[in-house]
Amino acid sequence: MKIIFYIFTIFPLGLAFFILDAVFKVIPIYILRLLPSFRVTKKNLSIAFRSLSVHELDLLAKKSYKETLKSFYETLYTWSRSRKKIIYETKKINNRFLFHNPNQESGLIIFALHNRSIDFLLRWLSSQRPNTTLYKKIKLRPINKFVKKFREEGNCKMVETGIGGVKSILHSLERNQMTCMASDQVPADGLGVYSTFFGHECYSFSLAPKLARKSNKKILMSYLSYENGLGHIINFKKPDKKIYTNNGVDIMNLEMENEIKKSPEEYSWEYKKFRKLSQEPKDIYKI
């Protein structure tokens, strides 16, 4: 399967991005509006950036959709390349000192957001230190089997989202290991709390702040970004210390918001972030 992904990503990252940029210059907005995922993107952006006009939302949604396709290419590229290649493609590490420090043997919690490819980010993190990571099963069994095996290279461990997975992660922290999780998706019932995201109610994944509070281990936010003329950048940020309190989920969401605002088109807005609401309407994407 690795060779299949390699064939689909035969172009270097920079060249593939150049081609996508050129294609999207000539694609009209009305064509993109026919795509359900584009409509979800625009709906999410209208919630997050209420001051934008309809025309401005269209333009931002188009940029975001293009970057989402780039992130998909990045993911397939990552699945078919070695760790050394991903390290090479990573041109800059912002706040690397937060990740590499004298206490690296102590437990560490990394919560990530879906800026560009999560797999690219995870591949780099796994190249630096073994970890236990939460993952959600991919519906296609052959791909799920391949991805799980791929992500577990280098003495890493993948555990499914659920009670068993949470216990495994807590156990790994007790043994001073690193754990990674994407914290901006809508969790299963019972694994989240209602908070706000860009001023709107949102059922939010609460595990990272809970683990930080329970274990008192170091917690960092990390995400991938891209700069034209430079390349891929891994970013680390130390969240506000209030993340260790009962309001930790609110703090986590606010930290993610602040980073997303720096380059909103890089965030994966095609995901139905606000699909679980406590009151009517239950599904704002059908309005």
For each residue, the residues with C-beta under 8 A, 3 or more apart:
1: 4 5 142 143 146
2: 5 6 79 80 146 150
3: 6 7 80
4: 1 7 8
5: 1 2 8 9 76 77 79 80
6: 2 3 9 10 80 81
7: 3 4 10
8: 4 5 76
9: 5 6 16 73 76 77 80
10: 6 7
11: 15 16 19
12: 15 16
13: 16 17 73 74 77 89 231 232
14: 17 18 231
15: 11 12 18 19
16: 9 11 12 13 19 20 70 73 77
17: 13 14 20 21 70 73 226
18: 14 15 21 22
19: 11 15 16 22 23
20: 16 17 23 24 66 69 70 73
21: 17 18 24 25 66
22: 18 19 25 26
23: 19 20 26 27
24: 20 21 27 62 66
25: 21 22
26: 22 23
27: 23 24 31 32 62
28: 31 32
29: 32 33 58 62
30: 33 34
31: 27 28 34
32: 27 28 29 35 38 61 62 65
33: 29 30 38 39
34: 30 31 38
35: 32 38 39 65
36: 39 40
37: 40 41 65 68 270
38: 32 33 34 35 41 42 61 65 270
39: 33 35 36 42 43 285
40: 36 37 43 44 269 270 271 272 285
41: 37 38 44 45 61 64 65 68 269 270
42: 38 39 45 46 57 58 61
43: 39 40 46 47 284 285
44: 40 41 47 48 269 270 271 272 273 274
45: 41 42 48 49 52 57 60 61 64 264 269
46: 42 43 49 50 52 57
47: 43 44 50 198 199 200 274 284
48: 44 45 197 198 200 260 264 269
49: 45 46 52 57 60 198 264
50: 46 47 199
51:
52: 45 46 49 56 57 60
53: 56 57
54: 57 58
55: 58 59
56: 52 53 59 60
57: 42 45 46 49 52 53 54 60 61
58: 29 42 54 55 61 62
59: 55 56 62 63
60: 45 49 52 56 57 63 64 264 265
61: 32 38 41 42 45 57 58 64 65 269
62: 24 27 29 32 58 59 65 66
63: 59 60 66 67 265
64: 41 45 60 61 67 68 264 265 266 267 269 270
65: 32 35 37 38 41 61 62 68 69 270
66: 20 21 24 62 63 69 70 265
67: 63 64 70 71 116 265 266
68: 37 41 64 65 71 72 268 269 270
69: 20 65 66 72 73
70: 16 17 20 66 67 73 74 116 226
71: 67 68 74 75 116 117 268
72: 68 69 75 76 117
73: 9 13 16 17 20 69 70 76 77
74: 13 70 71 77 78 116 117 119 120
75: 71 72 78 79 117 118 119 120
76: 5 8 9 72 73 79 80
77: 5 9 13 16 73 74 80 81 120
78: 74 75 81 86 117 119 120 123
79: 2 5 75 76 119 146 147 150
80: 2 3 5 6 9 76 77
81: 6 77 78 85 86
82: 85 86
83: 86 87 123 126 127 153 154
84: 87 88
85: 81 82 88 89
86: 78 81 82 83 89 90 120 123 124 127
87: 83 84 90 124 127
88: 84 85
89: 13 85 86 120 231 232
90: 86 87 93 124 231 232 233 234
91: 227 230 231 232 233
92: 227 230 231 232 233 234
93: 90 96 99 233 234 236
94: 233 234 235 236
95: 98 99 235 236 237 238
96: 93 99 100 234 236
97: 100 101
98: 95 101 220 236 237 238
99: 93 95 96 128 220 222 236
100: 96 97 104 128
101: 97 98 104
102:
103: 106 218
104: 100 101 108 129
105: 176
106: 103 176 217 218
107: 172 173 174 175 176 177 178 179 215 217 218
108: 104 129 177 178 179 217 218 219 220
109: 173 178 179 181 208 211 212 215 217 218 219 220
110: 125 131 178 179 180 181 219 220 221 222
111: 180 181 182 183 208 219 220 221 222 252
112: 118 121 122 180 181 182 183 184 221 222 223
113: 182 183 184 221 223 256 259 260 267
114: 118 182 184 185 267 268 271
115: 223 224 225 259 260 263 266 267 268
116: 67 70 71 74 120 121 223 224 225 226 232 266
117: 71 72 74 75 78 120 121 224
118: 75 112 114 121 122 182 224
119: 74 75 78 79 122 123 147 151
120: 74 75 77 78 86 89 116 117 123 124 224 232
121: 112 116 117 118 124 125 222 223 224 234
122: 112 118 119 125 126 133 151 180
123: 78 83 86 119 120 126 127
124: 86 87 90 120 121 127 128 234
125: 110 121 122 128 129 131 178 180 222
126: 83 122 123 129 130 131 151 153 154 156
127: 83 86 87 123 124 154
128: 99 100 124 125
129: 104 108 125 126 178
130: 126 154 155 156 157 177 178
131: 110 125 126 156 157 172 177 178 179 180
132: 156 157 158 159 168 169 172 177 178 179 180
133: 122 151 156 157 158 159 179 180 181
134: 158 159 160 161 165 169 179 180 181 182 207
135: 147 148 151 158 159 160 161
136: 160 161 185
137: 144 160
138: 143 144 147
139: 144
140: 143 144
141: 144 145
142: 1 145 146
143: 1 138 140 146 147
144: 137 138 139 140 141 147 148
145: 141 142 148 149
146: 1 2 79 142 143 149 150
147: 79 119 135 138 143 144 150 151
148: 135 144 145 151 152 158
149: 145 146 152 153
150: 2 79 146 147 153
151: 119 122 126 133 135 147 148 156 158
152: 148 149 156 157 158
153: 83 126 149 150 156
154: 83 126 127 130
155: 130
156: 126 130 131 132 133 151 152 153
157: 130 131 132 133 152 168 172
158: 132 133 134 135 148 151 152
159: 132 133 134 135 164 165 168 169
160: 134 135 136 137 164 165
161: 134 135 136 165 187 188 191
162: 165 166 188 191
163: 166 167
164: 159 160 167 168
165: 134 159 160 161 162 168 169
166: 162 163 169 170 191 207
167: 163 164 170 171
168: 132 157 159 164 165 171 172
169: 132 134 159 165 166 172 173 179 181 207 211
170: 166 167 173 174 211 214 215
171: 167 168 174 175
172: 107 131 132 157 168 169 175 177 178 179
173: 107 109 169 170 176 177 179 211 215 217
174: 107 170 171 215
175: 107 171 172
176: 105 106 107 173
177: 107 108 130 131 132 172 173
178: 107 108 109 110 125 129 130 131 132 172
179: 107 108 109 110 131 132 133 134 169 172 173 211
180: 110 111 112 122 125 131 132 133 134
181: 109 110 111 112 133 134 169 205 207 208
182: 111 112 113 114 118 134 185 205
183: 111 112 113 204 205 207 208 252 256
184: 112 113 114 205 256 273
185: 114 136 182 205 271 273
186: 192 202 203 204 205 272 273 275 276
187: 161 191 192 203 204 205 206 207
188: 161 162 191 192
189: 192
190:
191: 161 162 166 187 188 205 206 207
192: 186 187 188 189 203 204 205 206 249
193: 203 204 206 249
194: 201 202 203 204 278
195: 201 202 204 249 250 253
196: 199 200 201 202 250 253
197: 48 200 202 204 253 256 257 273 274
198: 47 48 49 257
199: 47 50 196
200: 47 48 196 197 274
201: 194 195 196 274 277 278
202: 186 194 195 196 197 253 273 274
203: 186 187 192 193 194 276 277 278
204: 183 186 187 192 193 194 195 197 249 252 253
205: 181 182 183 184 185 186 187 191 192 208
206: 187 191 192 193 209 210 248 249
207: 134 166 169 181 183 187 191 210 211
208: 109 111 181 183 205 211 212 219 248 252
209: 206 212 213 219 243 244 248 249 251 252
210: 206 207 213 214 248
211: 109 169 170 173 179 207 208 214 215 217 219
212: 109 208 209 215 216 217 219 243 244 248
213: 209 210 216 244 245 246 248
214: 170 210 211
215: 107 109 170 173 174 211 212
216: 212 213 244
217: 106 107 108 109 173 211 212
218: 103 106 107 108 109
219: 108 109 110 111 208 209 211 212 239 243 244
220: 98 99 108 109 110 111 236 237 238 239
221: 110 111 112 113 236 237 238 239 252 255 256 259
222: 99 110 111 112 121 125 234 235 236 237
223: 112 113 115 116 121 235 259
224: 115 116 117 118 120 121 232 233 234 235
225: 115 116 232 233 235 263 266
226: 17 70 116 231 232 233 266
227: 91 92 230 231 233
228:
229:
230: 91 92 227 233
231: 13 14 89 90 91 92 226 227
232: 13 89 90 91 92 116 120 224 225 226
233: 90 91 92 93 94 224 225 226 227 230
234: 90 92 93 94 96 121 124 222 224
235: 94 95 222 223 224 225 259
236: 93 94 95 96 98 99 220 221 222
237: 95 98 220 221 222 255 259
238: 95 98 220 221
239: 219 220 221 243 251 252 255
240: 243 251 254 255
241: 244
242: 245 247 248 251
243: 209 212 219 239 240 248 251 252 255
244: 209 212 213 216 219 241 248
245: 213 242 248 251
246: 213
247: 242 250 251
248: 206 208 209 210 212 213 242 243 244 245 251 252
249: 192 193 195 204 206 209 252 253
250: 195 196 247 253 254
251: 209 239 240 242 243 245 247 248 254 255
252: 111 183 204 208 209 221 239 243 248 249 255 256
253: 195 196 197 202 204 249 250 256 257
254: 240 250 251 257 258
255: 221 237 239 240 243 251 252 258 259
256: 113 183 184 197 221 252 253 259 260
257: 197 198 253 254 260 261
258: 254 255 261 262
259: 113 115 221 223 235 237 255 256 262
260: 48 113 115 256 257 263 264 267
261: 257 258 264
262: 258 259
263: 115 225 260 266 267
264: 45 48 49 60 64 260 261 267 269
265: 60 63 64 66 67
266: 64 67 115 116 225 226 263
267: 64 113 114 115 260 263 264
268: 68 71 114 115 271
269: 40 41 44 45 48 61 64 68 264 273
270: 37 38 40 41 44 64 65 68
271: 40 44 114 185 268
272: 40 44 186 275 285
273: 44 184 185 186 197 202 269
274: 44 47 197 200 201 202 277 284 285
275: 186 272 283 284 285
276: 186 203
277: 201 203 274 280 281 282 283 284
278: 194 201 203
279:
280: 277
281: 277 284 286 287
282: 277
283: 275 277 286 287
284: 43 47 274 275 277 281 287
285: 39 40 43 272 274 275
286: 281 283
287: 281 283 284
